[in-house]
Amino acid sequence: MSKLVIVESPTKAKTIKGFLGKGYDVESSFGHVRDLPKSKLGVDVENNFEPSYTIPLKAKKTVTKLKKLAQSAEEIYFATDEDREGEAISWHLQELFKLPANKVKRIAFHEITKNAIYNALENPRQINKNMVDAQQARRILDRLVGYKLSPLLWKKVARGLSAGRVQSVAVRLIVEREEERRAFKAVEYWTVDGEASKEGSEKFKLSLYKENDKIIGNHELLEEKAKQALEEIKNSPLKVVDVKAKENKKSPLPPFTTSTLQQDANRRFGYSAKQTMMIAQQLYEGIQLGSQGSVGLITYMRTDSLNLSDTFKNDAAKYVIEKLSTKHLQTGGRNFKTKSKLAQEAHEAIRPTDVFNDPESIKQYLDSKQYKIYSLIWQRAVASQMSDAITETTSVEIIAEKTIWTLKASGTVTKFAGFKAVYDTNGDDNELPQVASGDQLKLESLEAIQHFTTPPARYSEAGLVKAMEALGIGRPSTYAPTIATIVDRQYVSKEEKRLAPTEMGEIVNKLLMEHFPDIVSYDFTAKMEDDLDEVADGKIKWQPVILDFYGPFEKNLLQKEKEIDKKEITEEATDEICEKCKSPMVIKLGRFGKFLACSNYPECKNTKPINDNGEIEEPEKIDEKCPTCGKPMIMKTGRFGKFIACSDYPKCKTTKNVEKSTGVKCQKCGEGEMVVKRSKRGRIFYGCNHYPTCEHLVWGKPTGETCPKCGQLLVEANKSTIKCEECDFTKKID
């Protein structure tokens, strides 16, 4: 008889099987094997919120196979991830198998390595029912909110809508940022910037700093003063009056948690939280490293802990000394304390399982995305144990003689790289030439530049994760699915890699804010997360947590069913008269935005498209025939903007996208041009206009430049960085 090890992923199973060999069968449950039914609530609200679990259709074949193997196995080891979801999967399997307790063991590990697996087998434990209860409580809470509140949204707003507990709070954050942007009033200000040089040296940048020895504050300089300064400085000799040099030490950042990994990958590479976690999962479960077989390259990636094992610290020290020097190592290592009170579910931060598997040594086995994420994790973890970087910042004050103006130049140089030898976050140094007080300088160029203050930026995925973490909303395992859900539900759209609320998202948020304030309350949602943590710790029972929420929620729900008037939310009167039945026309809200409709619906089904200002949008005729039926094509506006359609709709449903040029030639075919496109889910990307002959596409906006390393297109990663679409080249931009 063999021993049966069950994990949740086939890749994980393959990696573990390579370590255990004969005597063990390693099988995958392919995720959850039981869940609440889709067709009904599945929670008995009258009987202590007892859940009713079913086996999903896609899991039935797997469950049958695992049951059969379990019956004949000598022992069964549940080796699912050591978090609430993993614990729940093991518990559901145990419930299905109905086997004696002494035949079933729970093992857990934070890295998929041979030592970790064998150590876990030697130290089995029981399933942690408190963690299972916390997972059940979260699932039941989300089901009650979703299945009770969503039908109300269908009735009062539009069919197809749904509500979620944490998702609704995330939408609120995005809507409130948009409201800040709308309320923002731009303020004009000026700067005076230029370049100077000392005889025999390179040019360096300088800018206006003081007027009559008073520092000019941010956004204080106006046009008249700027132009006065420009003329007076241009006609005056420049003289250095003060040079100050200051040495600074900078310590490395702590190793990654789930949140900080998602934020850094988004900032550097433009990866979504969901994409980052998918790649990290691959690295955790195992990558084929040639003759080594499948190797788990990183520790468990859903964690809010900053701890590192002593084994890793010792290995990192050996690596740093071997590859760099003793000076690059922090004596005694470094320990980091998490600022989060929630760091409970994992023992370590995200780190490489073997520091000697440095990114370059295994690059050939990784695809480009895996290499980027692994490099980021490896560098951050190793750098966290290294010595401070030492920099010198030089500040130079320069007067325009016989004027009231002082200019300033500054630069920073690295005197000792320290941890930056592995993980540098600041880009290139800005080195100034050697200057001394009394030196005369030559003004090379100078200009007065007009600026306007800008509104607060929309959240990037990184920014949203950071805001949610700061508010205590969600947990490491929920950030990525929360963002993916609100985008999929089209409450939020991505515009230039930033999250903007859709019209429907704003309307649903307004309804929830007015009528269900607890659902979108930051404090209430954070308190609920704290309660779930206490359930996981065995401090409180899960049913009272649900009851405290559900009682007031259900009462309010019944009241709002009667109070909320759909027409007040979704209709707006107009002066338009329906040309078909002479009834008034109203602006209605549909699933994908506003449109003009006859108030005599359903007797009259006349509708018309409107623009953002509520004005009727007549179809724009274009000089093009329909390729299907030969009728004229017209320009129309849909939920994703303008598109071309046949004028004989609905008889002919031919449509095509309107190409928006980027002016960048396609690097793949050399003939087409990269144009703006939109996916079925509304996400903007850039593809060759010779599709389907050429299928080249990129998610970042092409700059027109090519990579100096591999020759592929450079695209915008964020406001300050461009990156290569193929290799790891990045470049900061002004």
C-alpha positions in Angstrom: 0.0 0.0 0.0 1.2 3.5 -0.8 0.7 6.8 1.0 -1.5 9.4 -0.7 -0.5 13.1 -0.7 -3.1 15.5 -1.9 -2.3 19.1 -3.0 -4.5 21.6 -4.8 -2.4 22.1 -7.9 -1.1 19.7 -10.6 2.1 21.6 -10.9 2.7 21.5 -7.2 1.9 17.7 -7.3 4.5 17.2 -10.0 7.2 19.0 -8.0 6.5 17.1 -4.8 6.3 13.8 -6.6 9.9 14.4 -7.8 11.0 14.6 -4.2 9.1 11.7 -2.7 9.4 9.0 -5.4 8.2 5.5 -4.8 5.8 4.7 -2.0 3.9 7.9 -2.4 1.0 8.9 -4.8 0.8 12.6 -5.2 -2.5 13.9 -6.6 -4.2 17.2 -7.2 -7.6 18.3 -6.1 -7.5 21.0 -8.8 -8.6 23.6 -6.2 -11.8 23.5 -4.1 -13.8 20.3 -4.2 -16.9 21.7 -2.5 -18.6 25.1 -2.6 -21.9 26.8 -2.0 -24.4 26.0 -4.9 -24.6 28.6 -7.7 -28.4 28.1 -8.2 -29.5 29.2 -4.7 -28.3 31.0 -1.5 -27.0 27.8 0.0 -27.0 29.3 3.6 -29.7 28.4 6.1 -30.3 31.8 7.7 -32.9 30.3 10.1 -30.6 27.6 11.3 -27.4 29.3 12.6 -26.3 30.1 9.0 -25.6 26.4 8.2 -23.9 26.2 4.8 -25.1 23.7 2.2 -22.1 22.5 0.2 -22.2 20.8 -3.2 -19.6 19.3 -5.4 -19.2 21.5 -8.5 -19.7 19.6 -11.8 -16.1 20.2 -12.9 -14.8 18.6 -9.6 -16.9 15.5 -9.6 -14.6 13.3 -11.6 -11.6 14.4 -9.5 -13.5 13.7 -6.2 -14.5 10.2 -7.4 -10.8 9.5 -8.3 -9.5 10.8 -4.9 -12.1 8.9 -2.9 -11.1 5.6 -4.6 -7.4 6.3 -4.0 -8.0 7.3 -0.4 -9.9 4.1 0.4 -6.9 2.0 -0.6 -4.1 4.2 0.7 -2.1 3.4 3.8 -2.1 7.0 5.0 -3.4 10.2 3.6 -1.6 13.5 3.8 -3.4 16.8 3.0 -0.6 19.1 1.8 -2.7 22.1 0.6 -1.4 25.7 1.2 -1.1 26.8 4.8 -3.7 29.6 4.6 -7.4 29.6 5.2 -8.3 28.5 1.7 -5.8 25.7 1.8 -7.0 24.6 5.2 -10.6 24.6 4.0 -9.8 22.5 0.9 -8.2 19.9 3.3 -11.2 20.0 5.6 -13.7 19.5 2.7 -11.6 16.5 1.4 -11.7 15.0 4.9 -15.5 15.5 5.1 -15.9 13.8 1.7 -13.6 10.8 2.5 -15.3 10.0 5.9 -12.2 8.1 7.0 -10.9 7.3 10.5 -9.0 10.3 12.0 -5.8 8.3 12.5 -5.6 7.6 8.8 -5.6 11.3 7.8 -2.8 13.8 8.5 -2.4 17.5 7.7 1.1 18.7 6.6 2.1 22.2 5.7 5.2 24.0 4.4 6.1 27.4 3.1 8.4 26.4 0.3 8.3 23.4 -2.0 11.8 22.0 -1.4 12.9 18.5 -0.5 13.9 19.4 3.0 10.6 21.3 3.6 8.5 18.4 2.4 10.3 15.7 4.5 10.2 18.0 7.5 6.5 18.4 7.1 6.0 14.6 6.7 7.8 14.1 10.0 5.7 16.8 11.8 2.0 16.3 10.8 -0.8 18.1 12.6 -4.6 18.1 12.7 -6.7 20.3 10.4 -7.0 23.7 12.1 -10.8 24.1 12.3 -10.5 27.7 13.5 -8.9 28.6 10.1 -11.6 26.6 8.3 -14.3 28.5 10.2 -12.8 31.8 9.2 -12.8 30.8 5.6 -16.4 29.6 5.8 -17.4 32.8 7.5 -15.9 34.9 4.8 -17.5 32.8 2.1 -20.9 32.9 3.8 -20.7 36.7 4.4 -19.8 37.3 0.7 -22.6 35.0 -0.4 -25.2 36.7 1.8 -24.2 40.2 0.5 -24.0 39.0 -3.1 -27.2 36.9 -3.3 -29.3 39.3 -1.2 -28.1 42.7 -2.5 -27.6 41.8 -6.2 -31.3 41.2 -6.9 -32.1 44.6 -5.4 -29.6 46.2 -7.9 -31.3 44.2 -10.7 -34.7 45.6 -9.7 -33.7 49.2 -8.9 -30.8 49.9 -11.4 -30.2 47.4 -14.2 -30.2 43.7 -14.9 -27.0 41.8 -14.6 -25.5 43.9 -11.8 -24.0 42.3 -8.7 -22.7 43.5 -5.3 -19.7 42.3 -3.3 -18.6 43.1 0.2 -14.9 44.1 -0.3 -15.3 44.9 -4.0 -17.9 47.6 -3.2 -15.4 49.3 -0.8 -12.7 49.2 -3.5 -15.1 50.8 -6.0 -15.8 53.5 -3.4 -12.1 54.4 -3.2 -11.9 54.7 -6.9 -15.1 56.8 -7.2 -14.0 59.2 -4.4 -10.6 59.7 -6.1 -12.6 60.6 -9.3 -14.7 63.1 -7.4 -11.5 64.7 -6.1 -10.2 65.0 -9.7 -13.5 66.7 -10.8 -13.4 69.2 -7.9 -9.8 70.0 -8.6 -9.1 73.6 -9.8 -5.8 73.9 -11.7 -3.4 76.7 -10.6 -0.9 78.2 -13.0 2.7 78.5 -11.9 6.1 79.0 -13.6 9.6 77.8 -13.2 12.9 79.1 -14.6 15.2 76.2 -15.5 18.4 75.9 -17.5 21.9 74.6 -17.8 25.3 76.1 -16.8 28.9 74.9 -17.0 32.2 75.6 -15.5 35.1 76.0 -17.9 36.4 72.6 -18.9 33.4 70.7 -17.4 30.2 69.1 -18.5 26.9 71.1 -18.4 24.7 70.6 -15.4 21.1 71.6 -14.6 20.1 74.5 -12.4 16.8 76.3 -11.5 15.6 79.4 -9.9 15.7 79.1 -6.1 15.4 82.4 -4.2 14.2 86.0 -4.7 16.0 88.5 -2.4 17.3 85.6 -0.3 13.8 84.2 0.2 13.2 80.7 -1.0 10.5 80.6 -3.8 7.9 78.0 -2.7 6.3 75.4 -4.8 3.8 76.8 -7.3 4.5 80.4 -6.0 6.3 81.9 -9.0 4.0 83.7 -11.5 4.5 84.6 -15.1 5.6 88.3 -14.6 8.3 87.4 -12.0 9.4 84.4 -14.1 10.0 86.5 -17.2 11.6 89.3 -15.1 14.0 86.7 -13.6 14.7 85.2 -17.0 15.8 88.5 -18.6 17.8 89.7 -15.6 19.7 86.4 -15.1 20.5 86.1 -18.8 22.2 89.5 -18.7 24.2 88.8 -15.5 27.4 86.9 -14.6 26.8 83.7 -12.5 28.9 83.1 -9.4 29.0 80.2 -7.0 28.3 81.5 -3.4 27.8 78.3 -1.4 28.6 74.6 -1.8 27.3 72.1 0.7 28.0 68.3 0.6 26.2 65.9 2.9 26.8 62.2 3.3 23.6 60.1 3.6 23.0 56.5 4.4 20.1 54.6 3.0 19.0 51.2 4.3 17.4 48.5 2.2 13.7 47.9 2.0 12.3 44.8 3.7 11.6 41.6 1.7 8.3 41.4 -0.2 4.9 40.7 1.2 2.0 40.0 -1.1 1.0 43.6 -1.1 4.4 45.1 -1.8 5.2 42.6 -4.5 2.0 43.5 -6.3 2.8 47.2 -6.0 6.4 46.9 -7.2 5.5 44.6 -10.1 2.8 47.1 -11.2 5.1 50.1 -10.9 8.0 48.5 -12.7 6.4 46.3 -15.3 2.8 47.4 -15.4 1.6 43.9 -14.3 -1.9 43.6 -12.8 -2.2 42.2 -9.3 -3.8 39.1 -10.8 -1.0 38.7 -13.3 1.7 39.1 -10.6 0.1 36.4 -8.4 -0.3 34.0 -11.3 3.4 34.3 -12.1 4.4 34.0 -8.5 2.2 30.9 -8.1 4.1 29.3 -11.0 7.5 30.1 -9.3 6.2 28.7 -6.0 4.8 25.5 -7.4 7.8 24.6 -9.4 9.8 25.3 -12.6 11.6 22.7 -14.6 15.4 23.4 -14.1 16.9 21.0 -16.6 18.5 18.0 -14.8 17.4 19.3 -11.4 13.7 18.6 -12.3 10.9 20.7 -11.1 12.0 23.1 -8.4 9.9 25.5 -6.2 11.8 28.7 -6.6 10.1 31.0 -4.0 8.4 30.6 -0.7 4.6 31.0 -0.3 3.5 34.2 -2.0 0.3 35.0 0.1 1.8 36.5 3.2 1.9 39.7 5.2 5.0 38.7 7.3 8.4 40.3 7.0 10.3 37.4 8.7 13.1 35.6 7.1 14.4 32.2 8.2 17.9 31.9 9.7 18.8 29.5 7.0 18.1 32.0 4.3 20.0 34.8 6.2 23.0 32.6 6.5 22.9 31.6 2.8 22.4 35.2 1.7 25.5 36.2 3.8 27.6 33.5 2.1 26.4 34.6 -1.3 27.1 38.3 -0.7 30.6 37.6 0.6 31.3 35.3 -2.3 30.0 37.5 -5.1 30.7 41.0 -3.6 32.6 41.5 -0.3 32.2 41.4 3.4 31.7 45.2 3.3 28.4 44.6 1.4 26.9 42.5 4.2 25.1 43.9 7.2 26.8 42.5 10.2 24.4 40.3 12.2 21.8 40.4 9.5 18.6 42.5 9.5 15.2 41.8 11.1 12.1 43.7 10.0 9.0 44.4 12.0 5.7 44.5 10.1 3.6 47.6 10.5 0.5 45.5 10.0 -1.2 43.9 13.1 -2.5 41.3 10.7 0.6 39.3 9.9 -0.6 35.9 11.0 -1.1 33.5 8.2 2.4 32.9 7.0 5.7 32.5 8.8 8.0 34.2 6.2 8.1 37.0 3.7 8.4 36.1 0.0 12.0 35.0 -0.7 13.9 32.6 -3.0 14.1 29.0 -1.7 17.7 28.8 -2.7 19.7 32.1 -2.8 22.3 30.4 -5.0 19.7 30.0 -7.8 20.4 33.6 -8.7 18.3 35.0 -11.6 21.0 34.9 -14.2 22.0 31.3 -13.5 18.4 30.0 -14.2 17.3 32.6 -16.7 17.3 30.0 -19.5 14.5 28.0 -17.8 12.2 31.0 -17.2 10.0 32.9 -19.6 10.4 36.7 -19.6 7.6 37.4 -17.1 8.8 34.7 -14.7 12.3 36.0 -14.9 11.2 39.6 -14.1 9.2 38.6 -11.1 11.8 36.1 -9.8 14.6 38.7 -10.2 12.5 41.2 -8.2 11.9 38.7 -5.4 15.5 37.5 -5.3 17.0 41.0 -5.4 14.7 42.4 -2.7 15.2 39.5 -0.3 19.0 39.4 -0.7 19.3 43.2 -0.6 17.4 43.2 2.7 20.4 41.5 4.4 23.0 43.9 2.9 24.7 47.0 4.2 23.5 50.6 3.8 24.2 52.5 0.6 26.3 55.6 1.2 25.6 58.6 -1.0 26.8 62.2 -1.1 24.4 65.0 -2.0 25.9 68.2 -3.1 23.9 71.4 -3.2 25.3 74.5 -5.0 23.8 78.0 -4.7 24.6 80.4 -7.5 23.8 84.1 -7.7 23.1 86.2 -10.7 25.4 89.1 -9.8 23.8 92.5 -9.3 20.3 90.9 -9.3 17.8 89.7 -6.7 17.9 86.1 -8.0 19.7 83.0 -6.7 19.7 79.7 -8.6 20.4 76.2 -7.3 21.9 73.0 -8.6 22.0 69.7 -6.8 23.4 66.2 -7.5 23.8 62.9 -5.7 26.6 60.4 -6.2 26.9 56.9 -4.8 30.1 56.6 -2.7 29.4 53.0 -1.7 26.7 50.9 -3.3 25.9 48.6 -0.4 22.6 46.9 -1.1 22.2 48.9 -4.3 24.7 46.6 -5.9 21.8 44.1 -5.9 18.6 46.1 -5.8 18.8 49.8 -7.0 15.5 51.7 -6.9 16.7 55.3 -7.7 18.1 55.1 -11.2 21.2 57.0 -12.4 23.2 59.4 -10.2 23.2 63.1 -11.1 26.8 64.1 -10.7 27.9 67.7 -10.5 31.3 69.0 -11.6 33.8 70.1 -8.9 32.9 73.7 -8.0 33.9 76.0 -5.2 32.6 79.2 -3.7 33.7 82.1 -5.9 33.8 80.1 -9.2 32.4 81.9 -12.2 29.9 79.9 -14.4 28.7 80.2 -17.9 25.0 80.1 -18.6 24.4 77.7 -21.4 20.6 78.0 -21.6 17.6 79.3 -19.6 13.9 79.4 -20.1 10.7 80.3 -18.2 8.3 77.5 -18.3 4.5 77.6 -17.7 3.0 74.8 -15.6 -0.4 73.9 -14.1 -1.0 72.0 -11.0 -2.5 68.6 -11.7 -5.3 66.7 -10.0 -4.6 63.7 -7.8 -3.8 60.8 -10.1 -6.3 57.9 -10.5 -5.3 54.8 -8.7 -3.0 52.4 -10.4 -3.5 48.8 -9.2 -0.4 49.3 -7.0 -1.9 52.4 -5.5 -5.3 50.8 -4.8 -3.6 47.8 -3.1 -1.6 50.1 -0.9 -4.8 52.1 0.0 -6.7 48.9 0.8 -3.9 47.6 2.9 -3.6 50.9 4.8 -7.3 50.8 5.6 -7.2 47.2 6.7 -9.6 46.1 3.9 -9.0 42.7 2.4 -6.1 40.3 3.1 -3.1 39.1 1.0 -5.2 36.5 -0.8 -8.0 38.9 -1.7 -6.3 42.0 -3.3 -5.9 40.5 -6.8 -9.3 38.9 -7.1 -11.0 42.0 -5.8 -9.5 44.2 -8.4 -10.1 41.7 -11.2 -13.8 41.4 -10.1 -14.6 45.1 -10.2 -13.0 45.4 -13.7 -14.8 42.3 -14.9 -18.1 43.6 -13.6 -17.4 46.9 -15.4 -17.8 49.1 -12.4 -14.2 50.2 -13.2 -12.3 50.5 -16.4 -8.6 50.7 -17.1 -7.5 53.9 -18.8 -3.7 54.1 -19.5 -3.2 51.6 -16.7 -5.2 53.6 -14.2 -8.5 52.7 -12.6 -11.4 54.9 -13.5 -15.0 54.4 -12.4 -17.6 53.7 -15.1 -20.9 55.5 -15.0 -22.5 52.4 -13.7 -19.9 52.1 -11.0 -20.6 55.6 -9.8 -24.4 55.0 -9.7 -24.1 51.8 -7.8 -21.6 53.4 -5.4 -24.0 56.3 -4.8 -26.9 53.9 -4.1 -24.9 51.9 -1.6 -23.5 55.0 0.1 -27.0 56.4 0.6 -28.9 53.2 1.5 -26.3 50.6 2.6 -23.6 52.6 4.3 -22.1 49.7 6.2 -21.4 47.8 3.0 -19.1 50.5 1.8 -17.9 51.7 5.1 -14.1 51.6 5.5 -14.2 51.1 9.2 -17.0 48.5 9.1 -15.2 46.5 6.5 -11.9 46.6 8.4 -13.7 45.6 11.6 -15.2 42.6 9.8 -11.7 41.6 8.7 -10.5 41.8 12.3 -13.4 39.7 13.4 -12.5 37.0 10.8 -8.9 37.1 12.1 -10.2 36.5 15.6 -12.2 33.5 14.3 -9.0 32.1 12.7 -7.2 32.5 16.1 -10.0 30.7 17.9 -10.9 33.7 20.0 -14.5 34.0 18.8 -17.1 31.8 17.0 -18.0 32.5 13.5 -21.8 32.4 13.7 -22.2 35.4 16.0 -20.1 37.4 13.6 -22.5 36.6 10.8 -25.5 37.2 12.9 -24.3 40.7 14.1 -24.0 41.6 10.4 -27.0 39.8 8.9 -29.7 41.0 11.3 -29.5 44.7 10.6 -28.6 44.0 6.9 -31.7 42.0 6.3 -34.0 44.5 8.0 -32.5 47.4 6.0 -32.8 45.4 2.8 -36.5 44.8 3.3 -37.0 48.5 4.0 -35.1 49.6 0.9 -37.0 47.2 -1.3 -40.1 49.5 -0.6 -38.3 52.9 -0.4 -36.0 53.0 -3.4 -37.7 54.2 -6.6 -36.0 52.9 -9.7 -37.0 55.9 -11.8 -35.3 58.3 -9.5 -32.1 56.4 -10.0 -32.2 55.5 -13.6 -34.4 58.1 -15.4 -34.1 61.8 -16.1 -36.8 63.9 -17.8 -36.1 65.7 -21.1 -37.9 68.1 -23.4 -37.7 65.6 -26.3 -40.9 64.1 -27.8 -41.0 60.6 -29.3 -41.5 60.9 -33.0 -43.3 57.5 -33.1 -45.9 57.9 -30.4 -45.6 61.5 -29.2 -44.8 60.5 -25.6 -42.1 62.3 -23.7 -38.6 60.9 -24.0 -36.5 60.2 -20.9 -32.8 59.6 -20.3 -32.5 56.0 -19.0 -29.6 54.2 -17.5 -28.8 50.8 -19.0 -26.2 48.2 -18.2 -23.6 50.0 -20.4 -24.5 53.7 -19.9 -27.2 56.2 -20.6 -29.5 56.5 -23.6 -32.7 58.2 -24.7 -35.9 56.1 -24.5 -39.6 56.6 -24.9 -41.5 56.9 -21.6 -44.3 54.8 -23.1 -42.2 51.7 -22.9 -43.0 48.8 -23.4 -45.8 49.9 -25.8 -43.2 52.0 -27.6 -39.6 50.8 -27.7 -38.1 53.8 -29.5 -34.5 54.6 -28.3 -31.7 56.9 -29.3 -28.0 57.2 -28.4 -26.9 60.3 -26.5 -23.5 61.8 -25.9 -21.9 62.6 -22.5 -23.8 65.9 -22.4 -27.2 64.2 -22.8 -27.6 65.4 -26.4 -29.0 63.2 -29.1 -26.2 61.8 -31.2 -27.2 61.4 -34.8 -25.3 58.7 -36.7 -22.4 60.2 -38.6 -22.4 59.1 -42.3 -19.1 57.9 -43.7 -18.0 57.2 -47.2 -17.9 53.4 -46.9 -20.2 50.6 -47.9 -21.0 47.6 -45.7 -18.8 44.6 -46.8 -21.7 42.2 -46.0 -24.8 43.8 -47.5 -23.6 46.9 -49.4 -25.6 49.4 -47.5 -23.9 52.6 -46.2 -21.8 52.4 -43.1 -22.3 54.9 -40.3 -20.3 56.0 -37.2 -22.0 55.2 -33.9 -21.1 55.5 -30.2 -21.1 52.5 -27.9 -20.0 51.8 -24.3 -16.4 51.8 -25.4 -16.5 54.9 -27.7 -17.0 55.3 -31.4 -17.3 52.3 -33.8 -18.5 51.8 -37.4 -21.7 49.9 -38.1 -24.0 49.0 -40.9 -26.9 51.5 -41.3 -29.3 48.5 -41.9 -29.0 47.3 -38.3 -30.6 45.2 -36.9 -31.0 43.3 -40.2 -27.3 43.5 -40.8 -25.0 43.5 -37.7 -21.7 44.2 -39.3 -19.4 46.4 -37.2 -15.7 47.4 -37.2 -13.5 49.3 -34.9 -12.3 52.9 -35.5 -8.6 52.9 -35.7 -6.8 55.4 -33.6 -3.2 55.8 -34.8 -0.1 55.9 -32.6 2.2 56.8 -35.4 4.4 53.9 -34.5 5.4 51.2 -37.1 4.9 47.6 -36.2 8.2 46.0 -35.4 7.0 42.4 -36.1 5.8 42.7 -39.7 7.5 46.0 -40.6 4.4 47.1 -42.7 1.5 47.8 -40.4 1.0 50.5 -37.8 0.3 50.1 -34.1 -3.2 51.4 -33.4 -5.3 51.7 -30.2 -7.6 48.8 -29.7 -9.9 47.6 -26.9 -10.4 44.1 -25.6 -13.8 42.5 -25.0 -13.6 43.5 -21.4 -12.8 47.1 -22.3 -9.1 47.1 -21.6 -7.0 49.2 -24.0 -4.1 47.6 -25.8 -2.1 48.4 -29.0 -2.0 46.1 -32.0 -0.9 46.0 -35.6 -3.6 47.3 -38.0 -2.7 44.4 -40.4 -4.5 42.0 -38.1 -5.1 39.0 -38.6 -2.2 38.8 -41.0 0.0 40.2 -38.2 -1.1 39.4 -34.6 1.5 41.7 -32.8 0.1 43.4 -29.7 1.4 45.2 -26.6 -0.4 46.4 -23.5 1.7 49.5 -23.0 1.5 52.6 -25.3 4.4 52.4 -27.8 6.8 55.3 -27.7 8.3 54.8 -31.2 11.7 54.0 -29.7 13.4 50.6 -29.9 15.2 48.8 -27.2 19.0 49.2 -27.2 19.4 45.6 -25.9 17.1 43.6 -28.2 15.6 46.0 -30.8 12.0 45.5 -29.8 9.5 48.2 -29.1 9.7 50.4 -26.0 6.4 51.0 -24.3 5.2 53.2 -21.5 5.3 51.4 -18.1 4.1 54.4 -16.1 4.4 58.2 -16.1 8.1 58.1 -15.4 9.3 54.8 -16.9 9.5 53.2 -20.3 10.3 49.5 -20.7 11.0 46.9 -23.4 8.1 44.7 -24.4 10.4 41.7 -24.7 13.4 41.9 -22.4 14.1 43.4 -18.9 15.3 46.9 -20.2 13.8 49.9 -18.4 14.5 53.6 -18.6 13.5 56.5 -16.4 12.0 59.5 -18.3 11.7 63.1 -17.2 
